[in-house]
């Protein structure tokens, strides 16, 4: 994975090879039960795996995280038939999973969702569009959220399993982003997309509950990416500070540099522990909404701060695309926006603290 990281960032090419490598190592279903092809491990193990991936390639870590979040939707809310039909194909890498919720007018405000699902005979017809969908075009299975009863607002949202080869789904614009460039975030257009009723996930109206549960798990993954990027920034800074000579000595001997490194080390470890605490609560089936939000917002901000400091320590070389620290900063910036902005995380944390 490491040798491809810089190239896929430059070209924006989706890393299919990397995803297949993850499948071989059984990393596409770390918290998924073994009967469905998963590793049968927990969110702690998942977080550690994502951290390690993110240190090398945040794009691959992000794709893995969203794929796993989609698989968890099926594991937590799917019927036995749905798990046997779809979940095993996700854990094996036969299909890449995607989470299709965001719309042009419905990002943080899920109740503003316009995509509709109308029952017709033994199927639903889905119409609408989604944007910023990770693995758009590459995914073989989308968990799509649509309104089955607009009069109920957010309580009328339902979730559907939609296969990528469905003739009623097509890919629109793929975004040219500053960070996480190879994760193929783009538009999904649903036009009279016929979905069998047995592909309804949960019951009608369960969509928002499914989405919020999945996002809690997903935020642990985003926090883990933040930890990985912060760790990569710290390691790069330490290595460079030891070999860069100024005024006759390594810049690591200067207190100004030492204090920056010390803060990076403290903040990275604090983010790691927040991430692990949220994952541990999830594994123990305790409420972890607040802790997942705390881990995500803190790790996102620490990753950005650590990468900026890494560039500062590298000086002019930090601005060069020949070194990875500038990529760490661009990738880190995305973490404060995806799967719930930092502002939304603070609203979640405040609501839970005031509960």
C-alpha positions in Angstrom: 0.0 0.0 0.0 2.8 2.4 0.9 4.4 2.7 -2.6 1.0 3.6 -4.1 0.0 6.3 -1.6 1.6 9.3 -3.3 0.6 8.2 -6.8 -3.1 7.7 -6.1 -3.2 11.1 -4.3 -1.8 12.8 -7.4 -4.0 11.1 -9.9 -7.1 10.5 -7.8 -7.2 7.0 -9.1 -9.4 4.6 -7.0 -7.1 2.1 -5.3 -8.8 -1.2 -6.3 -5.5 -3.1 -5.7 -5.4 -1.8 -2.2 -8.9 -2.9 -1.5 -8.1 -6.4 -2.7 -5.1 -6.5 -0.5 -7.3 -5.6 2.5 -9.7 -8.4 1.5 -6.8 -10.9 1.5 -5.9 -9.9 5.0 -9.6 -10.0 6.1 -9.5 -6.3 6.9 -12.8 -5.6 5.1 -14.9 -7.1 7.9 -12.9 -6.8 11.1 -16.0 -6.3 13.4 -18.2 -8.5 11.2 -19.2 -12.0 12.6 -17.3 -15.0 11.2 -20.3 -16.8 9.8 -20.6 -13.9 7.3 -16.9 -13.9 6.4 -15.7 -11.3 8.9 -12.9 -11.5 11.4 -15.3 -11.7 14.3 -13.2 -9.1 16.2 -14.4 -5.8 17.7 -14.2 -2.1 17.2 -10.9 -1.9 19.1 -9.3 -4.1 16.6 -11.0 -2.2 13.8 -9.7 1.1 15.1 -6.1 -0.2 15.4 -6.2 -1.5 11.8 -7.5 1.8 10.5 -4.9 3.7 12.4 -2.1 1.7 10.9 -3.6 2.0 7.4 -4.0 5.8 7.8 -0.3 6.2 8.8 0.5 4.9 5.3 -2.5 5.9 3.1 -5.5 7.8 4.5 -7.4 7.1 1.2 -7.3 3.3 1.8 -8.1 3.7 5.5 -11.1 5.9 4.6 -12.5 3.5 2.0 -12.1 0.7 4.5 -13.9 2.6 7.2 -16.9 3.5 5.0 -17.1 0.0 3.6 -17.1 -1.4 7.2 -19.8 1.1 8.2 -22.0 -0.1 5.4 -21.4 -3.7 6.4 -22.3 -2.9 10.0 -25.7 -1.5 8.7 -26.4 -5.0 7.4 -25.0 -6.8 10.4 -27.0 -4.7 12.9 -30.3 -4.3 11.0 -30.4 -6.8 8.2 -32.4 -10.0 8.1 -30.6 -13.4 8.0 -31.3 -13.6 4.2 -29.9 -10.1 3.7 -26.7 -11.0 5.6 -26.2 -14.2 3.7 -26.9 -12.6 0.3 -25.0 -9.4 0.8 -22.8 -9.3 3.9 -20.5 -12.2 2.8 -19.9 -10.4 -0.5 -18.8 -7.3 1.3 -16.4 -9.1 3.7 -14.8 -11.1 0.8 -14.1 -8.0 -1.2 -16.4 -9.2 -4.0 -18.4 -5.9 -3.5 -17.3 -2.6 -2.0 -19.8 -1.0 0.3 -21.0 2.6 0.2 -23.2 4.7 2.5 -25.5 7.0 0.4 -27.2 9.5 2.7 -25.9 13.0 1.9 -27.8 15.2 -0.6 -27.2 18.6 -2.1 -29.7 20.1 0.4 -29.5 17.5 3.1 -26.1 17.2 4.7 -26.3 17.9 8.4 -30.0 18.3 8.1 -31.2 14.7 7.2 -34.8 15.7 7.5 -34.4 17.8 4.3 -33.8 14.6 2.3 -35.6 14.7 -1.1 -34.8 11.2 -2.4 -38.1 9.3 -2.5 -39.0 5.6 -2.3 -42.5 4.7 -3.6 -43.9 1.2 -3.2 -45.0 -0.3 -6.5 -46.1 -3.9 -6.4 -43.3 -6.1 -4.8 -40.7 -3.3 -5.2 -39.9 0.3 -4.4 -39.0 2.9 -7.0 -36.3 5.2 -5.8 -35.8 8.7 -7.3 -33.3 11.4 -6.3 -29.6 12.1 -6.0 -26.9 11.8 -3.5 -23.6 13.7 -3.3 -20.2 13.2 -1.8 -20.7 9.5 -1.6 -17.5 7.6 -0.9 -16.6 4.9 -3.4 -19.2 6.3 -5.9 -18.9 4.3 -9.0 -16.5 1.7 -7.4 -19.1 0.3 -5.0 -21.0 -2.8 -5.7 -23.5 -2.2 -2.9 -25.0 1.0 -1.6 -27.0 1.5 1.6 -29.3 4.2 0.3 -31.5 6.4 2.5 -34.8 7.7 1.0 -38.1 9.0 2.2 -41.0 6.6 2.2 -43.3 9.1 3.9 -42.4 12.8 3.4 -45.2 13.9 5.8 -43.3 12.3 8.7 -40.1 14.2 8.1 -37.0 12.4 9.5 -39.3 9.7 10.9 -40.4 8.8 7.3 -36.8 8.0 6.1 -36.1 4.3 5.3 -32.9 2.4 4.3 -32.5 0.2 1.2 -29.8 -2.2 -0.1 -29.1 -1.2 -3.7 -26.7 -3.1 -5.8 -24.2 -1.1 -7.9 -25.2 -2.8 -11.1 -28.9 -1.8 -10.8 -29.9 -0.1 -14.1 -31.7 2.6 -12.2 -28.5 3.9 -10.5 -25.8 5.9 -12.3 -22.8 7.9 -11.3 -22.6 11.6 -11.8 -19.8 14.0 -11.0 -16.8 12.8 -9.0 -15.4 15.6 -6.9 -11.9 16.8 -7.4 -11.0 17.3 -3.8 -7.9 18.7 -2.0 -7.6 15.7 0.3 -8.6 12.1 0.3 -8.4 12.5 -3.4 -8.6 8.8 -4.3 -11.7 7.9 -2.3 -14.0 8.6 -5.3 -16.5 10.9 -3.5 -19.2 11.7 -6.0 -22.8 11.9 -7.1 -25.2 9.0 -7.2 -28.3 9.5 -9.3 -31.4 7.3 -8.8 -33.9 7.3 -11.7 -36.9 4.9 -11.2 -34.4 2.7 -9.5 -36.4 -0.5 -8.8 -35.4 -2.2 -5.5 -37.1 -5.4 -4.3 -39.1 -5.0 -1.1 -36.9 -7.7 0.5 -34.0 -5.1 0.2 -35.7 -2.8 2.7 -33.3 -2.6 5.6 -35.2 -2.8 8.9 -38.7 -1.4 8.6 -40.1 1.6 6.9 -39.2 4.7 9.0 -36.1 3.0 10.5 -33.8 4.9 8.2 -32.7 7.7 10.5 -32.1 5.3 13.4 -30.0 3.1 11.1 -28.1 6.0 9.8 -27.3 7.6 13.2 -26.2 4.2 14.6 -24.0 3.6 11.6 -22.5 7.1 11.9 -21.6 6.5 15.5 -19.6 3.5 14.4 -18.2 5.4 11.4 -16.9 8.2 13.6 -14.7 5.8 15.4 -13.2 5.0 12.0 -12.7 8.7 11.2 -11.1 9.2 14.7 -8.8 6.3 13.9 -7.7 7.9 10.6 -7.0 11.1 12.5 -4.8 9.3 15.0 -3.0 7.6 12.1 -2.3 10.9 10.4 -1.2 12.5 13.6 1.2 9.6 14.3 2.6 9.8 10.8 3.1 13.6 11.2 4.9 13.0 14.5 7.1 10.3 13.2 8.1 12.3 10.1 8.8 15.3 12.3 11.0 13.4 14.7 13.0 11.8 11.9 13.5 15.1 10.0 14.4 17.0 13.2 17.1 14.5 14.0 18.8 14.7 10.6 18.3 18.4 9.7 21.4 20.4 10.7 21.2 24.1 11.4 23.7 26.3 13.3 26.0 23.3 13.5 23.5 20.9 15.2 20.4 18.9 14.6 17.2 21.0 15.0 15.9 18.4 17.4 18.3 19.9 20.0 16.5 23.2 19.9 13.9 23.7 22.6 11.4 25.3 20.2 11.3 22.1 18.2 11.2 19.9 21.2 8.1 21.7 22.6 6.3 21.3 19.3 7.2 17.6 19.2 6.1 17.2 22.9 2.7 18.7 22.2 2.2 16.5 19.1 3.1 13.4 21.1 0.7 14.3 24.0 -2.2 15.2 21.6 -1.7 12.1 19.5 -1.8 9.9 22.5 -4.9 11.7 23.9 -6.7 11.2 20.6 -5.7 7.5 20.5 -7.1 7.0 24.0 -10.4 8.8 23.1 -10.7 6.6 20.0 -10.0 3.5 22.0 -12.5 4.4 24.7 -15.3 4.9 22.2 -14.4 1.6 20.6 -14.3 -0.2 23.9 -17.8 1.2 24.8 -19.1 0.0 21.5 -17.7 -3.5 22.0 -19.3 -3.6 25.5 -22.7 -2.6 23.9 -22.8 0.5 26.0 -23.9 3.9 24.8 -21.0 5.5 22.9 -22.6 8.3 20.9 -20.9 11.1 22.9 -17.5 9.3 23.0 -17.5 8.7 19.3 -18.3 12.4 18.7 -15.6 13.4 21.1 -13.0 11.1 19.5 -13.9 12.3 16.0 -13.8 16.0 16.7 -10.6 15.8 18.7 -8.7 13.4 16.5 -9.7 15.4 13.4 -8.4 18.7 14.9 -5.3 17.1 16.2 -4.5 15.5 12.9 -4.7 18.8 11.2 -2.6 20.6 13.8 0.0 17.9 13.8 0.3 17.9 10.1 0.6 21.7 10.0 3.4 21.5 12.7 5.1 18.8 10.7 5.2 21.1 7.6 6.6 23.9 9.8 9.4 21.6 11.2 10.2 20.5 7.6 10.5 24.2 6.6 10.6 24.7 2.8 10.7 20.9 2.2 7.4 20.7 4.0 5.8 22.5 1.1 7.2 20.1 -1.4 5.0 17.4 -2.8 8.0 15.1 -2.8 7.5 14.6 0.9 4.2 13.2 2.4 3.6 15.8 5.1 1.7 18.2 2.9 -0.6 15.2 1.9 -1.2 14.5 5.6 -2.4 18.1 6.0 -4.8 17.9 3.0 -6.2 14.6 4.1 -6.5 15.7 7.7 -8.6 18.8 6.7 -11.3 16.5 5.3 -11.8 14.7 8.6 -13.5 17.7 10.2 -16.2 17.7 7.5 -17.0 14.1 6.5 -19.4 12.0 8.5 -20.6 15.0 10.5 -18.8 18.3 10.7 -16.9 19.3 13.8 -19.8 21.7 14.6 -22.3 18.9 14.5 -20.0 16.8 16.7 -20.0 19.6 19.3 -23.8 19.7 19.2 -23.9 15.9 19.8 -21.5 16.2 22.7 -23.4 19.1 24.3 -26.7 17.3 23.9 -25.3 14.1 25.5 -23.6 16.0 28.3 -26.8 17.9 29.1 -28.9 14.8 29.0 
